[in-house]
Amino acid sequence: MLSSLFLSLLAFPCAVAPLKAVPEIIYQATYNGSWLENLAVTSCNKILATRLDVAELWLIDPDNKAAVVKLHSFPNANGVTGITEIRKNVFAMAVMTIDLATATVAPNSSFIWTVDISDEKDPIITLLKSISDISFANGLTTWDNNTFLISDSVQGAVYSMDSRTGAHRMVVQDATMAPAVNSAANIGINGIKRFGNYMYYTCSTKGLFARVPLMHFQGIITATGPVEILASGVFMDDFTITSDGTAFIAGNFNQDLFELPLGGQLSIFAGASTSLDVAGCTSVGLSKDRRELFVATSGASANPVNGTVIEPAKILKFILGK
């Protein structure tokens, strides 16, 4: 994704909140240009992290910085985007061939794979489905025991997929999910998460954070009401939502991590345009006790700090409430 993609979104109208916690680096890659794209937290509070600069899946223990394992390198691909737990210890992820300079996915190169980490030393990797009809599979979120959702950043749409068979269909397509007109790259809807009976989502090039109510009835998920825009004006990537409805949203190009209380105003939780603290943050997750916030970054690869400064991708930990 180009460093000049969304300069118009960098001048945000947010309130600036005081830093609530100092981040701890729990893992950092070894070279510039590395890109940690998305993360999921396992039942034993370890982090599964996808890479976008290479088609790899990593397992990171936040309580043991030496316990970092590359679980798998996916064939015939060069990047991995969204990841979600579809059953206990089983995770689905989107794997593809992508041109990072233009954020363009090669046709017929996208697949959904699953990994079963019940035995971390011998994970079971399975190809679930080819998804050639989905242009840019980006965010993933689990809806129920047998269904997860996939955002398509190019089509401005969301698909549902049966986690057992790979059967999938379009659930919703909306103008708030479509890429901005004349954007340098077709990145519309990005991160998605289920919270209650809503699907929350970001639309990156339009600078939106929104939600839409969904219902699963007789095997089909459909929208049951209109889209509600909750925040706007900044580039937003992936995010997580706490039990009280507070969203923590990765700003990526902004070098900021945002906080949005339920019904409140978007503010900066951490980071600054001149700082590497959370520079290029791409995704956010919660520990199993929901007291820690994990943040993945790209090391500002797409939009260097002060125009020139980048670093290797990293995973950060914040202690919430401090």
PyMOL commands that set and color helices and strands:
alter all, ss='L'
color gray80, all
select helices_A, chain A and resi 7-9+175-177+252-254
alter helices_A, ss='H'
color red, helices_A
select strands_A, chain A and resi 15-16+24-28+36-41+47-51+56-60+68-73+79-87+90-96+98-99+104-105+111-116+124-130+137-144+147-152+157-162+168-173+189-195+198-203+208-217+220-223+228-232+239-241+247-250+256-260+267-271+281-286+292-297+314-319
alter strands_A, ss='S'
color yellow, strands_A
deselect
rebuild
show_as cartoon
